[in-house]
Amino acid sequence: VTGAERIRVGPARVDEVDDVVAAITALLRELRGDDSYEPAGMREAVTAFVTGQVPGGVLVARDPAGVRGVLAYSIPVAIRVAGAYCLIQELWVDPQLRSRGVAGELLAGLAEVCRREKLTRVEVCLPSPRFAAFDRTVAFYERSGFRMAGPRAMWDLP
Ligand SMILES: CC(C)(COP(=O)(O)OP(=O)(O)OC[C@H]1O[C@@H](n2cnc3c(N)ncnc32)[C@H](O)[C@@H]1OP(=O)(O)O)[C@@H](O)C(=O)NCCC(=O)NCCS
């Protein structure tokens, strides 16, 4: 029996906010290659997503040990799609449970949300190509049905 067989995917509950914060902190540390990174304001941000105060949500993959994977998404609107679409903001699976289809189950959960909300486009921002596991992340999305689009740029205003 693999761990993934006992995995259940569903919307994050309010009592799981701290687990989601821990998961996204682990993701950001992994992407930055900095184990001491402490992102600010995450509790409030996660709470806003979990309680529906912003257009979006958080799906979690749970097993008896707790939250083992997280997929956070927002629902922006864009002229180019003539309406709303789904943007994956964060996706992370516990390293001990990787390569067992947990992220695939989170994506299946997201597809269900999109069907319910009548959204037919899902986009995701990829990590920087400098990220050590970039190629594997790209392989994961391509295998899941995503096609690659152009890279994105960021402008941090003072
Ligand atoms: C990408 C990620 C969410 C996939 O989760 P997962 O549950 O292992 O995914 P699945 O089991 O459905 O698919 C596994 C595939 O993911 C890919 N993958 C990407 N990064 C990986 C990693 N660090 N370790 C293992 N697999 C990884 C591989 O292609 C793998 O295929 P393989 O098992 O044949 O090698 C997970 O590896 C992760 O959290 N990575 C670090 C953060 C990240 O890149 N997040 C996405 C961008 S924000």
The ligand as an ORCA input file, in Angstrom:
! r2SCAN-3c Opt
* xyz 0 1
  C       5.757     19.186     -8.849
  C       5.088     18.441     -7.687
  C       3.902     19.250     -7.172
  C       4.614     17.081     -8.211
  O       4.012     16.384     -7.130
  P       3.858     14.796     -7.150
  O       2.755     14.396     -6.237
  O       5.185     14.166     -6.958
  O       3.370     14.597     -8.656
  P       2.896     13.270     -9.316
  O       3.205     12.058     -8.482
  O       1.474     13.456     -9.776
  O       3.877     13.291    -10.557
  C       5.265     13.024    -10.300
  C       6.098     13.760    -11.309
  O       6.280     15.105    -10.899
  C       7.508     15.554    -11.393
  N       8.319     16.179    -10.336
  C       8.654     17.490    -10.362
  N       9.420     17.795     -9.345
  C       9.627     16.678     -8.623
  C      10.373     16.387     -7.452
  N      11.085     17.361     -6.825
  N      10.369     15.126     -6.962
  C       9.656     14.148     -7.603
  N       8.930     14.388     -8.731
  C       8.912     15.636     -9.241
  C       8.227     14.398    -12.031
  O       8.004     14.522    -13.427
  C       7.487     13.217    -11.462
  O       7.483     12.166    -12.367
  P       8.295     10.816    -11.986
  O       7.682     10.298    -10.733
  O       8.063      9.956    -13.185
  O       9.709     11.250    -11.781
  C       6.068     18.162     -6.519
  O       7.181     17.476     -7.012
  C       6.552     19.415     -5.810
  O       5.954     19.855     -4.829
  N       7.694     19.990     -6.298
  C       8.344     21.147     -5.729
  C       7.604     22.428     -5.936
  C       7.114     22.667     -7.335
  O       7.821     22.546     -8.317
  N       5.824     23.065     -7.429
  C       5.176     23.400     -8.674
  C       5.470     24.800     -9.121
  S       4.849     26.062     -8.044
*
